[in-house]
């Protein structure tokens, strides 16, 4: 059956997560005819089921310029999309629980300052307790980023999707891209609902992006993995900033309704073919123990629900963002490795710049799709979270 709506476009975006919908919005506002193809529904996996951290704290150095620019967009998201997506500029803390962990944080801040970045600042134990009075007394200090915060993931994806549609993008959900091929100077995307045609192609397919990269002759070592979250019953307000830990995996926040979100890159099994992540209650239990170590009064608090989505992970834990090196007219944006939510607004802008101008306004060389084929050390090293 031939698609009858939006089958011919200037650019096709594969993937309806935050990066795909952000790309569709920026491309449509640049005056291009945009078709977005989503296999399930927009925000079904990593973009809609993550912890919602709007975080510049702890970023790989290569990501920092993008993260800072994206945070500026989060602070005016209502102007960009018509909805602030529940963004709260709560600040974020990464706490140390020992003197050794505190030394690690001091070294991190010193290294960033040597590179000219001043957004992460050290605070002592007294300041941590002023920011979070309920925290356990053994905490020794933290890194504090005042302008970071959090938002509601599915609401954010929906905001970009609706704004993209309003700008003229045609969005097809339940339309999985199955095969891409070049026909002359144009691209064809085969789906169960017909063949879609465009001059340009954006690969923002998340955990499934590697399939399309391979189809155009550009295989990458991307791995699909599951990510889990859980949310508690309501409890009296006790914390405003988003919290992370130095020695253990943690992303932790309390919403205005009293519920507490617990995450932190918690991996679980995933079946990419079935598009399903399997919740691992044992690992979630370990994360809950981390929370109660920092906030002992939460020990009796019940868990309301837990869930999982499927994410794309790269060997070096930073994404692929940039033009294809093998096929003209293709731009990649995938492999965000459990920390892509904050980058969504700026990545869409970068994708639009690459499609319309052939260059990006921010440094993206570290995210090149062919970096795994280069000699070791060819891409500059950087700090890890």
MARSETI-884797 format. One record per residue (C-alpha): x, y negated, z; residue in one letter. Coordinates in steps of 0.1 Angstrom, whole numbers, m for minus. Layout:
# residues N
      px      py      pz   resn
       X       Y       Z      A
...
//
This chain:
# residues 385
      px      py      pz   resn
       0       0       0      X
      14     m34      m9      X
      15     m61      18      X
      m9     m89       9      X
       1    m116      33      X
      36    m131      35      X
      51    m103      13      X
      72    m129      m5      X
      93    m154      15      X
     125    m173      17      X
     137    m153      47      X
     126    m121      65      X
     133    m118     102      X
     134     m82     114      X
     126     m80     151      X
     100     m99     172      X
     120    m103     204      X
     131    m137     217      X
     159    m140     192      X
     137    m130     163      X
     108    m153     172      X
     132    m182     181      X
     149    m177     147      X
     115    m177     130      X
     106    m209     147      X
     138    m228     138      X
     137    m215     102      X
     101    m224      97      X
     107    m259     110      X
     136    m262      86      X
     110    m259      58      X
     116    m222      48      X
      89    m196      42      X
      94    m171      69      X
      81    m136      74      X
      87    m118     107      X
      84     m80     110      X
      80     m64     144      X
      77     m26     149      X
      56     m28     180      X
      44     m61     194      X
      65     m92     200      X
      84     m89     232      X
      78     m52     238      X
     113     m43     247      X
     143     m61     261      X
     130     m96     255      X
      97     m91     273      X
     107     m68     301      X
     139     m83     315      X
     144    m103     347      X
     140    m137     331      X
     173    m152     343      X
     182    m185     327      X
     218    m180     336      X
     251    m197     326      X
     267    m183     357      X
     291    m154     352      X
     291    m156     314      X
     318    m142     292      X
     339    m172     282      X
     330    m169     245      X
     293    m172     255      X
     296    m203     277      X
     293    m230     250      X
     262    m212     237      X
     248    m207     272      X
     252    m243     282      X
     236    m255     249      X
     207    m230     254      X
     202    m241     290      X
     196    m276     277      X
     168    m263     255      X
     153    m244     284      X
     150    m276     304      X
     129    m291     276      X
     112    m259     264      X
      78    m274     265      X
      89    m300     239      X
     104    m272     217      X
      75    m247     219      X
      46    m263     236      X
      50    m241     267      X
      76    m242     294      X
      73    m204     298      X
      72    m208     335      X
     108    m221     336      X
     119    m229     372      X
     153    m248     376      X
     159    m230     408      X
     197    m227     406      X
     216    m194     407      X
     240    m180     433      X
     265    m152     430      X
     273    m142     465      X
     304    m126     480      X
     300    m102     509      X
     337     m98     518      X
     368    m120     518      X
     382    m100     489      X
     351    m107     468      X
     353    m144     478      X
     389    m144     464      X
     375    m129     431      X
     350    m158     428      X
     376    m184     436      X
     398    m170     408      X
     369    m171     384      X
     361    m207     391      X
     398    m217     388      X
     401    m199     355      X
     370    m217     342      X
     382    m251     353      X
     415    m245     335      X
     394    m240     304      X
     375    m272     310      X
     342    m257     323      X
     329    m272     355      X
     293    m257     357      X
     303    m231     382      X
     312    m244     417      X
     324    m226     449      X
     303    m230     480      X
     311    m217     515      X
     291    m194     537      X
     275    m224     555      X
     262    m238     522      X
     249    m204     512      X
     229    m203     543      X
     216    m238     538      X
     204    m228     503      X
     191    m194     515      X
     185    m194     553      X
     173    m158     553      X
     204    m142     538      X
     224    m117     559      X
     252    m133     581      X
     280    m112     565      X
     279    m132     533      X
     312    m151     529      X
     305    m176     502      X
     293    m178     466      X
     294    m194     432      X
     266    m219     427      X
     251    m232     395      X
     226    m259     402      X
     209    m262     367      X
     203    m225     361      X
     170    m209     369      X
     144    m184     356      X
     114    m181     334      X
      87    m155     325      X
     101    m133     296      X
      69    m122     279      X
      55    m158     282      X
      87    m171     266      X
      85    m147     236      X
      48    m156     232      X
      56    m193     233      X
      82    m189     205      X
      59    m166     185      X
      29    m190     186      X
      51    m220     178      X
      66    m202     149      X
      32    m192     135      X
      20    m228     140      X
      51    m239     120      X
      41    m216      91      X
      59    m183      98      X
      39    m152      90      X
      42    m126     117      X
      34     m89     112      X
      33     m68     143      X
      30     m30     142      X
      50     m33     110      X
      83     m14     114      X
     111     m21      89      X
     122      13      76      X
     147       5      49      X
     164     m26      35      X
     180     m29       1      X
     193     m56     m22      X
     176     m62     m55      X
     196     m86     m75      X
     199    m117     m54      X
     169    m109     m32      X
     162     m85      m4      X
     135     m58      m1      X
     123     m45      32      X
     103     m13      31      X
      76      m8      58      X
      45      14      61      X
      25     m17      52      X
      43     m23      19      X
      74     m39       6      X
      84     m74      17      X
     107     m96      m4      X
     129    m125       5      X
     161    m144      m5      X
     176    m140      30      X
     175    m115      58      X
     179    m119      95      X
     187     m87     115      X
     174     m94     150      X
     162     m58     156      X
     177     m53     190      X
     184     m17     198      X
     175      m7     162      X
     197     m34     145      X
     225      m9     139      X
     204      10     115      X
     199     m20      93      X
     236     m30      96      X
     246       5      84      X
     221       3      55      X
     239     m27      41      X
     273     m11      45      X
     283     m27      78      X
     281       0     106      X
     287     m13     141      X
     291       6     174      X
     259      m5     190      X
     242      18     215      X
     206      19     226      X
     200      20     263      X
     172      16     288      X
     169     m13     312      X
     147     m12     344      X
     131     m37     367      X
     108     m35     397      X
      86     m59     415      X
      75     m59     451      X
      43     m67     470      X
      39    m102     482      X
      59    m116     511      X
      62    m150     527      X
      86    m174     508      X
     122    m169     518      X
     144    m176     488      X
     144    m202     460      X
     176    m196     439      X
     181    m166     417      X
     207    m143     435      X
     234    m121     421      X
     261    m102     439      X
     298     m98     433      X
     304     m62     443      X
     271     m47     433      X
     246     m49     405      X
     218     m74     414      X
     194     m99     399      X
     170    m110     425      X
     143    m137     426      X
     110    m146     443      X
      81    m160     424      X
      56    m186     436      X
      30    m159     443      X
      54    m142     468      X
      64    m112     448      X
     101    m103     444      X
     117     m92     412      X
     146     m69     415      X
     169     m61     385      X
     205     m66     376      X
     213     m47     344      X
     200     m14     358      X
     205      12     331      X
     182      42     325      X
     178      68     298      X
     163      57     266      X
     150      74     235      X
     154      49     207      X
     135      70     182      X
     105      72     204      X
     110      35     215      X
     108      45     251      X
     129      39     283      X
     125      63     312      X
     125      47     347      X
     151      63     370      X
     137      59     406      X
     170      70     422      X
     189      41     406      X
     161      17     415      X
     164      30     451      X
     201      20     451      X
     192     m15     440      X
     165     m17     467      X
     192      m9     492      X
     213     m37     479      X
     184     m61     485      X
     178     m50     520      X
     215     m53     528      X
     213     m90     519      X
     178     m95     534      X
     172     m69     561      X
     137     m82     568      X
     125     m68     535      X
     130     m32     545      X
      93     m24     550      X
      83     m42     518      X
      65     m20     493      X
      72     m17     456      X
      43     m27     434      X
      55     m13     400      X
      86      m5     380      X
      91      m4     342      X
     117      m1     315      X
     125     m14     280      X
     151      m5     254      X
     181     m28     248      X
     212     m29     225      X
     246     m26     241      X
     279     m34     225      X
     313     m19     236      X
     326     m53     246      X
     293     m65     261      X
     290     m95     239      X
     265     m98     210      X
     269     m99     172      X
     259    m133     160      X
     269    m144     125      X
     268    m138      88      X
     272    m104      73      X
     307     m97      59      X
     294     m70      36      X
     262     m84      21      X
     254    m120      10      X
     223    m135      25      X
     222    m115      57      X
     226    m130      92      X
     229    m108     123      X
     218    m116     159      X
     217     m85     181      X
     235     m65     208      X
     230     m89     237      X
     238     m61     262      X
     213     m71     289      X
     221    m108     291      X
     206    m123     260      X
     174    m138     274      X
     190    m172     283      X
     206    m174     248      X
     174    m170     229      X
     166    m207     222      X
     201    m215     209      X
     206    m183     189      X
     175    m192     169      X
     190    m226     161      X
     223    m210     152      X
     206    m185     129      X
     187    m213     111      X
     219    m232     107      X
     237    m202      92      X
     208    m196      68      X
     203    m232      57      X
     238    m246      59      X
     261    m216      59      X
     278    m226      92      X
     270    m229     129      X
     273    m260     151      X
     288    m239     180      X
     317    m215     180      X
     306    m180     171      X
     338    m164     158      X
     341    m141     188      X
     307    m126     179      X
     317    m115     143      X
     301     m83     131      X
     334     m70     118      X
     354     m76     150      X
     355     m39     158      X
     374     m33     126      X
     401     m58     134      X
     434     m51     151      X
     432     m49     189      X
     436     m84     203      X
     425    m102     172      X
     395    m116     190      X
     405    m138     219      X
     400    m122     253      X
     377    m137     280      X
     363    m132     314      X
     336    m106     321      X
     306    m110     343      X
//
